[in-house]
Amino acid sequence: MSTGYSPFAPPKTHQGQGPALLRIDPTTGEGLITLTHAGNANFIVTTVDATGAERDLVNTTGRYEGTRLIGSNNTQITALRIQADGAWTATTKPLLDAQVWNGPTIQGQGDQVLRLDRPIGRHTPARASHPGKGIFLVHVIGNGTELQVDAADTFTGEFLLKTGTTFVDIHADGPWTLSRN
């Protein structure tokens, strides 16, 4: 994962209503996308790369607000396919705009990407809790991406912030808490 130049700078917001194929400036690299949906039915967002291949970002029902990772060093993203029944927004922005996790504990709701205040210098145990129903995934990102928590419904347990971890990607249905020493 590259944390230098971001192809998503400056942030750019797109708005719409209902289904859309949103063309974005072709970009290769990582960034963030913050999505909102004010409808009641399915809200499905996929990235579309230069070959036409699609990758799921969000697949939920009803109202949604969250931030997801978008892109990679190896794939050129050219569009977003949006299935929605209501108003939506999509804001692309650089990785360095991620919410900073600078204390021992951080709480949030739903999908979020956290940037650590400093890269992890050595393997560090951390705890996660998710009291809700639905999925709860935690990926640590540094010298690669690794899934550390894969749970359905309620979860309380430990995971590892590996040496070099710079970002934590959370995919959750509901509230969550992360703690580290």
URQUI-V179957 format. One line per field, one symbol per residue. ss: DSSP state (H for helix, E for strand, - for the rest). psi: psi as a letter, one per 40 degrees, with the letter a starting at -180 (. if undefined). burial: 1 if it has 16 or more other ideal C-beta (glycine too) atoms within 10 Angstrom, else 0. A space follows every 10 residues. Layout:
ss->???
psi->???
burial->???
This chain:
ss->---------- -EEEEEE--E EEEEEEEE-- EEEEEEE--- -EEEEEEEE- ---EEEEEEE E--EEEEEEE -----EEEEE EEE---EEEE EEE-HHH-EE E---EEEEE- -EEEEE---- ---EEEEEEE ----EEEEEE E---EEEEEE EE--EEEEEE E-----EEEE EE--EEEEEE -
psi->hhebhhefhi ihhiiahaii hhhihhihii aihhiiheae ahhhhiihid eeiihhdhgi haiihihiih iieehhheih hhhieaiiih hiiideeihh geadiiiaha hihhhidiih dihhiiiiih eaiaihhhhi hceahhhdhg ihahhhaiih hihehdihhh higaiihiii .
burial->1000011100 0001000001 0001001011 1111111110 0011111110 0000001101 0001011111 1100101111 1111110101 1111101100 1000010101 1111110001 0000010111 0100111111 1100000110 1000100010 1101111111 1110010101 0
